[in-house]
Amino acid sequence: MRLPRAPAELFVKPWPPLLSTRGPGWSAAHHTHHAMHFVLALDGRLRVRTSPRGRWATAAGVLTSADTPHAIDARGVETRVIFFDPESDVGAALWPAMPAPFRLISERERAGLLRGVEDFRSLGSADAARWARHAATTLGLTPRVTRRVLHPGVRRLLARLRSAGVDDDTSLEGLAEAVGLSPSRLMHVFTESVGIALRPYLSWLRVQRAACAILAGTSLTEAAHLAGFADAAHMGRTFRRRLGLVPSTLRSMRVSQFVQASHG
């Protein structure tokens, strides 16, 4: 299956606040990532569990919150996966409304969620936020008008990190100086604002950069280099920890759109 090529600048950038892909189902081992996502079986059902030895639940799809450990088995079905940052407009609409770390999705709800997803190619920030409100309504969630409060220094740092090149200084001292905070203060307010520590967040951004490059058709070796990994083996280990799968799994997925919804 030939993949559409993404803009070259996305090869060394993390994915935008909302990314939709479609492709053959896969099995993702137990993992945790700093993103919310919908995983929808387009026809049939998938399985999900939130602990390595827990019971599998079967449903037409699942919505997971950020930093929620989970495993997914979607082998044998076509899937639609929609990743979005909890700090984005879409995340602001859905994350505070979730009463639990994950939400199983019925067949009726799946049909409602998929309505409009195929039009992501033409969606902009306002339309993505509108779809998020539609998704919340479909799932019976109450969207919140207030977003998670970010420390001003953290807000500046998130914008800086997402626009930075792979060779830019990401040392704690350099990042703290860039936003006018002490290293210890930055570590504290970052974890308090975002929900995870700074180093795991930087690792997650490297995964995003590599995933964008792979989805756009680059080799695994090149993707590892562009994302700042030591080598392809290092990238593979990090992918298994953050996404529960090996990088080559992304080869069979099609990118619907890199939607430029804004961050908080």
N, C-alpha and C positions, 0 to 999 in steps of 0.2 A: 504494500500500500504506500503510495507516494505521499509524503507529508508536505503541506504548504510551508514555505520558508518564511520565517519571521524576520522582521527588520534586523539588520546587522547589529545595531546598538543593543538589542536585547540579549545578544550572546554573552555580554559581560555585565548585565544588569539582572537583579532579581525580577521575578515576574510581577506584573502590575497587581493592584489590589484585588482584581478579580480575574481568574483564568478558567476557561471552560475547555474541557477536552472530551473526546469521544473515541471509544475503541473497544477491542475485545476485552472481556473480563479477565481478572488476574487474581492471584492470591497474595495478600499482603500480610506478612507475619506481624506479631505484636510490635507496635511502634508508637512514637509520640512526635507530633510536630506542632509548631506554633502557627496554626492556621485552622480556620473552620472549613469544613467542606461537606457538600452533598455528594453522596455516591448513590446513583440511581441505576437500577437494572432496567433497561429499556423494555425488556420483555422477560417475564419470569421473576425470580427472586434471588437475593443474595443472603449471605450469612455474616453476622458481626458478633464480636464479643469484646469485653473490655478488660479481661484479665487472661493471662496465658493459659490458665487451666479452668477458666470459667465455661459456662454453658453457652453454646452458640444460639443466637436468636435469628430467626428467618423473617425477612421482610422484603418489600419491593424496593426499599432504599433506606438510607440512614443519613442523619445530619449529626455531625460531631462538633463539639465545642473546641476551642483552642486548648492545646496542651493536655488533651484527653487520651490516655493510653487505649489502644484498640487494635484489633485485627479484623481483616475483611477477607472473605472468600467469595469472589464473584466469578469464579471459573465457569465457562460455558454460557455466559450471557453477555450481550453487548451492554456497555455501561456509558453513562454520562457522569463525569466528575467535574464539580464546580468548586474550585478553591477560592477562598477569599480571606483577607487579613482581618483579624478582629479589630484592628485600629482603623479600618476603612469605613466608608459610608455604609456599605453593605453589612459589615460586621457590627457597626453601631446600631443598626436596625434589628439585628437578630440575636446577637450574643446576650444582651441584657434580658431579652425576652425568654430565653431558654430556662426552664425550671430544673433541668438535669443536664449532665455533661453530654448525653447523646439522646437522639430522638429517632425511633423507628418510624418509617414512612409506609403508609398503606398504598394499595394500588390506586385508589381514588386520589389520594394526595399526590402520588407520583404523576398522574395525568395532569393535575393542576400545576405542579411545579415545572413540568416540561413545556407548558404552554408559554411560548415566547422565547425559550432558551435557544431555539434554532436561529433566532434573529439576532443573537449576540454580535454577529459581524457588523451590525449597524448601530449597536447600542453605545451610548456615551455615558458619562457619569450620572446624569439625571435619570436616564432610563434604567441603568443598573440599580440605582437606589429605589426606583419605582418597582422594579422586579423584586427586590428584597422585601419591600412592604407587601407585595402580592404573595411572596413565599410565606411570610409570617402569617398572613390572613389564611392562606391555604392550610397551614398547620395548626391554626387556632391559637397562635401566639399573639401577644399584644406588643407591637413594636413600641419602643421607648423613643421619646423625642430627645432625651439627653444621652450623650455619649460618655464613655469612660474618660475620666479626667487624666490628662497627661501633663506631667511637669513641663514647663516651658523649655527647659534645657533638653529634656527627652524628646519633645516634639521637634526641636531643631536637629537633634542627633539622628532621629529616624529619617528625616528628609535628607540629611547629609549622607547617611549610609546607603540609601536607596539610589542616590545619584552618583555615588563615588565609583571610581574605577577599581579594578581588582588589585592594583599596585598601591593604592592610597594607604596612608598610615591608619591602621586600626588598633594600635596599641592603646591600652587603657589611658596612659598618660597623654597621648596625642589626641584622643577623642575627648578627654576631659578638658584639655586646654582649648579645643576647638569650640566648645559650648560654654566655656567660662565657669566650670565647676571643678572642685577637687576630685581626684580619682575615687576616693572613698564615698564622697557625696554622690557622684555619678552612679556608682554601683548600686547604692541604696535607692535612689529615686528611679533608676531604670527598672529595677526589679519590682518596685512598688507600683509603677505606672503601667508596665507592659505585662507583668505576670510571670516572666522568666528572667534569668540573669542575662547579662550582656553577652558573655561568651557563647552560650547556647544559641542566642539569637543570631550572632554573627555566623555560626555554623549553619543555621537554617537559611540565611541569605545565600551562603555558598551553594547549598542544595538547590535553591531556586535558580541561581545563575546557571548551574550545570544542567538543570532540567530544561530551561529555556533553550539552551544550546542544543541539547539532544533532540528536543521536539522540533527544532528548526533544521535538523539534519546533519549536525556536525558529528564527527567520530567521538567515541567515548574518551579517547586520549586527549583530543583537542578540548572537549568540554571540561575535562578535569583541569587542564591548564588554564582555560579561560576563567574558570570559577575560583582559582586559587588553591586547589587541592595539590598535595605533594605529587600524586600520581593517580592513575585510574583505580588502583587497589584501594587507596585511601578514600576516594570518592565512593567506591562500592560499599565500603564498610559504613560510611556515613549515611548513604542512601538506605541501607537496611535498617539503621537505627532510627532514621527520621521518616522514612516512607514505607518501610517494611518490605521492600522489593529491590531487585538489582536494577541498575540504570538502564540496561538494554530493554527492560519491559516497556519503557516509554516509546520505543521505536514504532510500535504498532498503533500509537494514539494519534489522533488528528486534533489540531488546535482550532477551536471555533473562533476565538477572539482573545486578544489581550486588551481587556476593557480598562480604560483609564479612569476608574472611579477614584475619588480623592481619599487621602488619609486624614485621620483626625488630628 
